[in-house]
C-alpha cells in the first residue's frame, strides 16, 4: 500500500536495527523520510537506496558529540519545490 498524502515520517536511530527497518517499511508505503542517527555514512547509504528503490524524498540528520555537547548536521536532499514547501510548511496552532 502506498500513501497518497504528503506526510513525512521522522525516524531516530535509523542507521541500524529497528530504526532502519522502520525506514524501509515507511518508504515502501511511499512516505518521505527524515532519518536521524549518529553514523552519517550508514544513513547516506540507506537514504540513497530508499530514494532509488521507492522514489521518495529523504532528509538525513546526524548528531555528533563534541567536547560533551551534541551538535547536529543536516544533509539536505535535492527536494522538489512541492516537497520542500510541504515539509517546511507551518501550521498555526489555535
N, C-alpha and C positions, 0 to 999 in steps of 0.2 A: 504494500500500500504506500502511495506517495502522497505527500501533503500538497494542498492547493493554496495554502496561505503563505505569507511571507515571514513566518516566525523564525527566530534564531534560538539556538539551544547553547547554553553555556555549560561546558564540561570541564571540571577540575580533575587533576591527576590523569590527564588524557594521554600521557606518553606510554602507559603500560596498564596491564591488569583490567580492572572493571572500567576505568575511565576510557581506555582505548576501545573496549568492547561497546560501551555506550555510544561512543563517537561513531563507530561503524553502523550500529543499529539505527541511530537517528539519521545518519547520512543516507542509509538505504531507504528511509521513509521520505527523503527529499528535503530535510531541514538544513538550513545554513547553520554553520557551527562557529563557536568561539571556543578554541581549545586552550586550556591553561595547564602548565606544568613547569618544572624546573629544567627539563632536558630539551633544549632547543633543537638539537639535531634529530631526536626522535619525533618531536612534534612536527618538524618540517617534512620529514619523510611521510608521516601519517597524513598530514594535510594535503600534500601533493597527490598521494594515492587516492584519497577520498574525492578530491577535485576532479581527477581524471575519470575515476570509475563512476561517480554519481552526478557529475556536472553540477556541483553545489559550490557556494561561496564558503570559504573557511578563513577565519582570522586566528592567528597564533599569538599567544601571550605567554611570556616566560617570566619566572621570578628567580632572582639571584640573591644570594646572601653576600653582603659586602660589609666588612667591619661591623658585623652584628645587626645590620639594617637590611630590610627587604627592599629590593629595587625591582621595578617592573620594566620589561622591554616588550614593545609591541611590534610585531612583524605584520604589517597590513597586506592584504591580498590586492590584486587588481580588481576592485569591485566595480560592477556596473553602476551607473548613476542611480538606477532604480534600487539596487540592493543597498547602496550606501545611504540613500535617503530613508529607506525602510529601517535599516539598522540603527541609524543615529537620530531617528525621529523621537521627539519627546512628547509625552502625553501629560497635559496639565492635570493635577490632582485636585479634586473638589474638597 
